[in-house]
Amino acid sequence: MLIWKKVFLKNNNMPKDNTEFYRDRVDLLETEGWADLIEELKVMSESVKRLESIDNEKDLWFARGQLSILRQMIVLEDATKAAMTELDI
């Protein structure tokens, strides 16, 4: 996750430092909108897991990709907290 810090820029196009990056991330994660989004993603994740809707190998790989992205979003808060603990932020 530390690799991402160079991608996210401040308004003046200077890279954010780790502390600023993670504090901004926590601000996002604490919003009601984020909580609503995560609940919706969990519902979507359950529907993608249904194997009976997968007709062929292409659909299987597509569903696998969907699940991967959904899982990344769903665990973003836990991953952020773990990174902050590791960095002592």
C-alpha positions as a printed Julia matrix, in Angstrom:
89×3 Matrix{Float64}:
   0.0     0.0     0.0
   2.94    2.34    0.5
   3.5     2.36   -3.25
   0.2     4.22   -3.67
   1.42    7.27   -1.75
   3.32    8.55   -4.79
   0.19    8.35   -6.94
  -1.99   10.52   -4.72
  -1.13   14.17   -4.99
  -2.09   17.29   -3.1
  -3.7    20.2    -4.93
  -0.25   21.63   -5.7
   0.81   18.32   -7.35
   3.25   17.46   -4.58
   3.07   13.89   -3.26
   1.34   13.45    0.07
   3.36   11.98    2.91
   2.15    8.76    4.57
   0.57   10.52    7.53
  -1.48   12.89    5.38
  -2.46   10.08    3.01
  -3.74    7.82    5.78
  -5.49   10.6     7.69
  -7.35   11.52    4.52
  -8.21    7.84    4.04
  -9.58    7.6     7.6
 -11.67   10.73    7.01
 -13.23    8.97    4.01
 -13.79    5.71    5.88
 -15.61    7.48    8.72
 -18.34    8.93    6.51
 -21.87    7.59    6.44
 -21.65    7.36    2.66
 -18.68    4.98    2.94
 -20.6     2.74    5.35
 -23.56    2.7     2.94
 -21.27    1.83    0.03
 -19.66   -1.06    1.92
 -23.06   -2.53    2.78
 -24.07   -2.33   -0.87
 -20.78   -3.94   -1.96
 -21.32   -6.8     0.49
 -24.74   -7.48   -1.07
 -23.2    -7.34   -4.55
 -20.46   -9.71   -3.44
 -23.01  -12.28   -2.3
 -24.83  -12.14   -5.63
 -21.59  -12.58   -7.61
 -20.72  -15.67   -5.53
 -23.74  -17.55   -6.86
 -22.28  -20.18   -9.15
 -25.56  -21.06  -10.84
 -25.47  -17.74  -12.72
 -22.11  -18.58  -14.34
 -22.58  -20.19  -17.76
 -19.04  -20.51  -19.08
 -15.36  -20.09  -18.27
 -15.29  -16.47  -19.47
 -18.11  -15.58  -17.07
 -16.3   -17.43  -14.28
 -13.14  -15.37  -14.75
 -15.19  -12.18  -14.96
 -16.98  -13.02  -11.7
 -13.64  -13.83  -10.07
 -12.35  -10.38  -11.05
 -15.49   -8.76   -9.69
 -15.1   -10.57   -6.38
 -11.46   -9.55   -6.12
 -12.31   -5.87   -6.53
 -15.29   -6.08   -4.18
 -13.16   -7.75   -1.5
 -10.47   -5.08   -1.83
 -13.05   -2.36   -1.25
 -14.74   -4.19    1.6
 -11.47   -4.72    3.52
 -10.0    -1.28    2.75
 -10.74    0.0     6.25
  -9.01   -2.96    7.93
  -6.06   -2.72    5.54
  -5.73    1.0     6.23
  -5.77    0.47   10.0
  -3.15   -2.27    9.7
  -0.88   -0.06    7.58
  -1.27    2.83   10.02
  -0.37    0.54   12.92
   2.66   -0.73   11.07
   3.77    2.83   10.27
   2.9     4.03   13.79
   0.59    6.77   12.49
